[in-house]
Amino acid sequence: MKTNWNYPTLMWVGENRSGDISEGCKQLEISNPLFVTDKDLINLDMTNKIILNLKKEFPQVKVFSNFSGNPFGENVEDGVKNYNLSQCDGVIAFGGGSAIDVGKAIAFMCGQKRVIWDFEDIGDYWTRADSSKISKIIAIPTTAGTGSETGRASAIINKETGIKKIIFHPKILPSIVILDPVLTVDLSPRLTAATGMDALAHNLEAFCAPGFHPMADGIALEGMRLIKKSLSEVVKNGQNLNARLDMLVASTMGSTAFQKGLGAIHSLSHPVNAQFNVHHGLSNAIFMPYVLTFNKIEISNKIISICDYIGIEKSFESFVKWIMNLREELNIPHKLSDVIDKDKIDLDMLSKMAFDDPSTNGNPKKLNLENIKTMYEHSISGKLF
């Protein structure tokens, strides 16, 4: 199956569509692309085959891969230097959320005069940018979780403060997205599970976020149905291309839907990702039931609507039970203390960072430092509200 979508951007979907990257460059009038991927992916055969194919059409294509997961501002600066020295005119962002975030940030920052932190997702900070200097982006995800390929922001860590910042501009939404399930076949069961739970967190928090946005709600509901249908299957059988495509689609749907908002799952996760280099999808999965139960009064009716649509017994308790059973099936730890030594956790510092996180304002129940700290404490002890 092959089809093209135009919401929220042009999307080329189907098996082996990664072979169309050169055509995408031509459509966007990119003649000297910077291929951005991470340190792990650059060593894989599939990545090198794609680069070799690109070089047939674009012999001068340059590669930047000097970064790993949870990228820092310095990684973006290095990429911008490579981009400008090579006189590139577009970015191909290939990989998981970190690679796509770095690629988008390079395309954004290559012509800006201010530092990247001046464009944090606060108010109208994005208007400080020179929009005419933002380069075109082609995004090709190799994981099904972050949905960064359909997002208008990049998550980058400020090394000086240890805080993950959301850098936003409408024009860093990639112009072409290629969803090719073949690229995700070799993803390990562990990362398939963690990234899949990330996609679930995006769709779930978007649906539960306050505000009137029926389009986002509809997208989020269908995203959750696809995840229920295919996440367990794809962890068990990574060669199932139909299930792999379901998860890629659900991932893009989550990031499209969360334009409506996110919440405390992400507020709690971002400081842990920045301070302890814990995978974002894994931390989202760990925090999910603690945040759900904290928000119960405000979201019960919405959770029942989810149950009705995805085929679960219609009660808040049944939904939480499904989440708990799914995590157990996917070997997701129940407690934060299962992945971080609790003696190394500074609850006051994490709570302050979480409270200041942009996702906090989207939580259905108003948050303060005390109840953020309580959720962290419960995630360490394993106690649900």
C-alpha positions in Angstrom: 0.0 0.0 0.0 1.2 3.4 -1.0 -0.5 6.7 -0.4 0.3 10.4 0.1 -1.1 12.5 2.9 -1.1 16.3 3.4 -2.0 16.6 7.0 -0.3 18.0 8.9 2.4 18.0 6.1 3.1 16.0 3.0 3.6 12.4 4.0 4.8 9.5 1.8 3.7 6.3 3.3 4.5 2.6 2.5 7.1 -0.1 2.2 10.5 1.0 0.8 9.4 4.6 0.4 12.9 5.6 1.8 14.0 5.0 -1.8 12.1 8.3 -2.6 14.4 10.5 -0.6 16.2 11.8 -3.7 12.8 12.7 -5.3 11.9 14.5 -2.1 15.0 16.6 -2.4 14.3 17.5 -6.0 10.7 18.5 -5.1 12.0 20.8 -2.4 14.8 22.1 -4.6 17.5 20.8 -2.2 20.7 20.2 -4.2 23.2 20.0 -1.3 21.6 18.2 1.6 23.0 17.5 5.1 22.1 14.0 6.2 21.6 14.0 9.9 21.5 10.8 11.9 23.0 9.6 15.2 26.2 7.7 16.3 24.4 4.4 16.4 22.4 4.5 13.2 25.4 5.7 11.1 27.0 2.3 11.6 24.0 0.3 10.3 23.9 -1.2 6.8 20.4 0.3 6.1 21.7 3.8 6.8 24.8 3.4 4.7 22.7 2.0 1.8 20.4 5.0 1.9 23.4 7.4 1.9 25.0 5.5 -1.0 21.8 5.8 -3.0 21.6 9.5 -2.2 25.2 10.0 -3.4 24.1 8.7 -6.9 21.9 11.8 -7.2 23.8 14.1 -4.9 27.5 13.2 -4.9 28.2 16.1 -2.5 25.8 15.0 0.3 27.4 15.6 3.7 26.7 13.5 6.8 26.5 14.7 10.4 26.2 12.1 13.2 28.2 13.4 16.1 25.5 13.0 18.8 23.5 10.3 20.7 20.1 10.2 22.5 18.9 13.2 24.5 20.9 15.7 22.5 22.6 18.9 23.8 22.7 22.4 22.4 26.3 21.9 21.6 25.3 19.0 19.2 23.1 21.4 17.3 25.9 24.0 17.2 28.3 21.5 15.7 25.7 20.5 13.1 25.1 24.1 12.2 28.8 24.6 11.6 28.9 21.6 9.4 25.9 22.8 7.5 27.2 26.3 6.9 30.8 25.3 6.1 29.5 22.8 3.5 27.0 25.4 2.1 24.1 23.0 2.5 20.6 24.0 1.4 18.4 21.5 3.2 18.4 18.7 5.9 17.5 15.1 5.7 16.7 14.0 9.3 17.0 10.2 9.6 16.4 8.2 12.8 14.6 8.3 16.1 13.3 11.4 17.9 16.8 12.6 18.9 18.1 12.5 15.3 15.0 14.2 13.9 15.1 16.8 16.7 18.7 17.6 15.9 18.1 17.7 12.2 15.2 20.1 12.6 17.1 22.3 15.0 20.1 22.5 12.5 17.7 23.6 9.7 16.2 26.2 12.1 19.4 27.6 13.5 21.6 27.6 10.4 20.6 31.2 9.6 19.8 32.7 13.0 21.8 35.3 14.9 20.5 34.5 18.4 21.3 31.5 20.6 19.0 28.5 20.4 17.6 29.1 23.9 16.1 32.4 22.8 13.5 30.4 20.9 12.2 28.3 23.7 8.5 27.5 23.5 7.4 30.4 25.6 4.8 32.9 24.5 5.8 34.4 21.1 9.6 33.7 21.4 9.4 32.0 18.0 8.8 35.4 16.4 12.3 36.4 17.2 13.6 34.1 14.5 14.3 35.1 10.9 11.8 32.8 9.2 13.4 33.3 5.8 16.6 31.6 7.0 15.0 28.3 8.0 15.9 25.5 5.6 13.7 22.8 4.2 13.5 19.4 6.0 12.8 15.9 5.0 12.2 13.6 8.0 12.4 9.8 8.0 11.7 8.1 11.3 13.2 4.8 12.1 11.3 4.4 15.4 7.6 4.7 16.1 7.2 6.8 19.2 8.3 10.5 19.4 6.4 11.7 16.3 9.0 14.4 15.9 8.6 14.1 12.2 5.2 15.8 12.4 6.1 18.3 15.2 7.0 21.9 15.1 9.5 21.7 17.9 12.8 20.1 19.0 13.6 18.9 22.5 17.2 19.9 23.3 19.1 19.8 26.6 20.8 22.9 27.9 24.0 21.4 29.4 24.7 24.4 31.6 21.3 24.1 33.4 20.7 20.3 32.8 17.2 21.2 31.6 15.5 19.8 28.5 14.1 22.8 26.5 11.4 22.7 23.9 12.5 24.9 20.9 9.6 25.9 18.8 8.9 27.5 15.4 6.1 26.6 13.0 8.5 26.4 10.0 10.5 23.5 11.5 7.7 21.2 10.7 9.3 19.0 8.0 8.1 19.6 4.5 8.1 15.9 3.6 7.8 13.0 5.9 8.6 9.4 4.8 7.0 6.6 6.8 8.6 3.4 5.7 7.9 0.4 8.0 10.9 -1.5 6.6 13.2 0.9 8.4 11.8 -0.1 11.8 11.9 -3.9 11.3 15.3 -4.3 13.1 14.3 -2.2 16.1 14.8 -4.3 19.2 11.8 -5.4 21.2 12.9 -3.2 24.1 13.1 -0.1 22.0 9.9 -1.0 20.1 8.1 -1.2 23.4 9.5 2.0 24.9 8.9 4.1 21.7 5.4 2.6 21.4 4.6 3.6 24.9 5.9 7.1 24.0 3.3 7.2 21.2 0.6 6.1 23.6 1.6 8.8 26.1 1.3 11.5 23.3 -2.1 10.4 22.1 -3.4 9.9 25.7 -2.3 13.2 27.1 -3.5 15.1 24.0 -6.9 13.5 24.3 -7.1 14.3 28.1 -5.7 17.9 27.8 -8.3 20.6 28.5 -9.6 22.7 25.7 -11.8 22.3 22.6 -10.0 20.6 19.8 -12.2 17.9 18.2 -9.7 17.3 15.4 -6.9 16.5 17.8 -9.3 14.4 19.9 -10.3 12.3 16.9 -6.7 11.8 15.8 -5.6 10.8 19.4 -8.5 8.3 19.7 -7.6 6.5 16.5 -3.9 6.6 17.4 -4.7 4.8 20.7 -6.8 2.2 18.8 -3.9 1.5 16.5 -1.5 1.1 19.4 -3.9 -1.3 21.2 -4.2 -3.3 18.0 -0.5 -3.5 17.1 2.0 -2.6 19.9 2.0 -6.0 21.6 2.1 -7.7 18.2 5.0 -5.7 16.9 7.1 -6.4 20.1 6.5 -10.1 19.7 6.9 -10.1 15.9 9.1 -7.3 14.6 8.8 -8.6 11.0 5.1 -7.8 10.8 5.1 -4.8 8.4 1.4 -4.1 8.8 1.8 -3.7 12.6 5.0 -1.7 12.1 3.1 0.7 9.8 0.3 1.0 12.3 2.8 2.1 15.0 4.5 4.6 12.7 1.1 6.1 11.9 0.1 6.1 15.5 3.3 7.9 16.4 2.7 10.7 13.8 -0.9 11.0 15.0 0.3 11.5 18.6 2.6 14.4 17.7 -0.1 15.9 15.5 -2.7 15.6 18.3 -0.5 17.0 21.1 -0.6 20.4 19.5 -3.7 20.5 21.8 -1.4 20.0 24.8 0.4 17.5 27.0 0.6 17.0 30.8 2.3 15.7 33.8 3.6 12.5 32.2 5.9 14.7 30.1 6.5 17.2 32.9 7.8 14.4 35.1 9.8 12.7 32.3 11.8 15.6 30.9 13.9 16.3 34.0 14.6 12.5 34.3 15.6 12.3 30.7 18.0 15.3 31.1 19.5 14.4 34.4 19.8 10.6 34.1 19.7 10.0 30.3 16.7 7.7 30.7 14.9 6.9 27.4 12.0 9.3 27.1 9.5 6.6 26.1 10.5 4.4 29.0 10.1 7.3 31.5 6.7 8.2 30.0 5.6 4.6 30.4 6.7 4.5 34.0 5.0 7.7 35.0 1.7 6.9 33.1 -0.4 5.2 35.8 0.7 7.6 38.5 -0.4 10.6 36.5 -3.6 8.9 35.4 -4.7 8.2 38.9 -3.7 11.7 40.1 -5.9 13.2 37.3 -8.8 10.7 37.8 -11.5 13.2 38.8 -10.8 15.5 35.9 -10.4 12.8 33.2 -12.7 9.9 34.1 -15.3 10.7 31.4 -12.6 11.1 28.8 -11.0 7.8 29.8 -14.4 6.1 29.5 -14.7 7.5 26.0 -11.3 6.0 25.1 -12.4 2.6 26.5 -15.6 2.7 24.4 -13.6 3.5 21.2 -10.7 1.0 21.6 -12.8 -1.9 23.1 -12.1 -2.0 26.8 -14.6 -2.3 29.6 -15.9 1.2 30.2 -14.5 2.3 33.5 -11.5 4.3 34.6 -10.2 1.3 36.6 -10.3 -1.0 33.6 -8.3 1.5 31.5 -5.6 1.8 34.2 -5.6 -2.0 34.5 -5.0 -2.3 30.7 -2.1 0.1 31.0 -0.6 -1.9 33.9 -1.0 -5.2 32.1 0.4 -3.7 28.9 3.5 -2.5 30.7 4.0 -5.9 32.3 3.7 -7.6 29.0 6.2 -5.3 27.5 8.6 -5.7 30.4 8.3 -2.0 31.4 9.4 -1.4 35.0 6.7 -0.3 37.4 8.9 2.1 39.4 11.3 4.9 38.6 13.6 3.3 41.2 13.9 0.2 39.0 15.9 2.3 36.4 17.6 4.9 38.7 19.3 4.5 42.1 16.8 6.3 44.4 19.7 7.6 46.5 20.8 9.6 43.5 17.4 11.3 43.0 17.1 14.9 44.2 13.3 15.1 44.5 13.2 18.9 45.2 15.4 19.6 42.1 13.3 17.3 39.9 10.1 18.7 41.1 11.1 22.3 40.5 12.2 21.4 36.9 9.0 19.5 36.3 6.9 22.4 37.6 8.7 24.8 35.2 8.2 22.4 32.2 6.0 23.7 29.4 3.9 20.5 29.6 2.8 21.4 33.1 0.2 23.9 32.0 -1.6 21.3 29.9 -2.3 18.9 32.7 -6.0 18.4 33.3 -5.5 18.9 37.1 -3.7 22.0 38.3 -0.2 21.2 39.4 1.9 22.6 42.2 5.3 21.6 43.6 3.9 19.5 46.4 1.8 17.2 44.2 4.5 16.9 41.6 6.9 15.8 44.3 4.2 13.3 45.6 3.9 11.8 42.1 7.7 11.4 42.0 7.6 9.8 45.4 4.9 7.4 44.4 6.8 6.5 41.2 9.7 5.5 43.4 7.7 3.5 45.9 5.2 2.0 43.4 2.2 3.4 45.2 -0.8 4.5 43.1 -3.1 7.3 44.4 
